[in-house]
Amino acid sequence: MNIQREQLIQAWLTTVLCSDQFKIKYLAGDASFRRYARVYFEEKSFILMDAPPEQEDCIPFVSIDEYLDQHDVRVPHIEAKDLVLGVLLLEDFGDIVLAKNLNQHSVDPYYQQCFLQLLQLQTIEPNHLFPTYSHEKLWAEMELFNAWTLPSLGIQFDESAQAIVKHAFQALVDNAIMQPQVIVHRDFHSRNLMVLEHEQQLGVIDFQDAVVGPDTYDLISLVRDAYVQWDEPRVIDWITEFYELLPASSKVNRSLAQFIQDADFISLQRHIKILGIFVRLYERDGKQNYLADLPLVMWYVVQISQKYPELHDFYLLLEQYVLPKFYAKYGQYKV
């Protein structure tokens, strides 16, 4: 970080806090050009987001944060901002991500709280800030599997195999678009939810890519978390519990069985996408952090694709051509 920017941030904080008696402690690096620091002042702490405008556009974050904050979603309150300088002073949610507190005994009450927060999010009327999770976007995400996962395994499908993949992708996209459309966080999982001191509600972070999309998406991000696996009967119980909490308008011509299928199809779409993203992070960006999670993500893909007749050919394709090479390179998840 250049000295001039350091001085500008110091001066801005001095103005905002009406004092220069504060301390800044920078936190571990982010995947982007953004940097974060904890600012200590008068027995309080804040989070500083440093997002140089020439490299990072923090306007989407600010706009969505303020909109969700106004609608009682538990996002960090913005204490001060300077969008020209590219700095924000945020409420400090602490360091305890939900993932650290999850175990066989704590997960039910935590997830029940998450369900209530998701239902609250889904009641909010989306505005222009939230793009549509379109057919093109949903399809492009799954194409990451073709663009990164398959090449990393040395696999090139012939035309008949490609047709099977396209048929499966089409079924998943068609289902997603038919579901009730609500505000979707897109990464509502145990590493993006914070346990807040003296609060029952969990803090919600990393929401800047929110869209309008299927009402099962955030539920699945949570209960079929790419970083933590729960017994499938328990997952179905949670999906059932969420279904029972839905407003009547979301259940019109939609039985519990249909809702479970909707959740499964979104789960498959999401995890096909994640396979591509995690491999890309490794192959292109040299980031190995996510390699250990790849076997669980593939396990989800296999479990769902073998459940439904319309996905049977896709499952056979995975089993015959993809899984042997995938297991050899990335490992197999042991339940």
Secondary structure, DSSP 8 states (H G I E B T S, - for coil): --HHHHHHHHHHHHHHHT-S--EEEE-S--SSS-EEEEEEETTEEEEEEE--TTT---HHHHHHHHHHHHTT-----EEEEETTTTEEEEE---S-BHHHH--TTTHHHHHHHHHHHHHHHHHS---TTS-B--HHHHHHHHHHIIIIIHHHTT----HHHHHHHHHHHHHHHHHHHHS-EEEE-S--STTSEEE-TT-SSEEE---TT-EEEETTHHHHHHHT-TT----HHHHHHHHHHHHHHS-GGGSTT--HHHHHHHHHHHHHHHHHHHHHHHHHHHHTT---TTGGGHHHHHHHHHHHHTT-GGGHHHHHHIIIIIHHHHHHHH-----
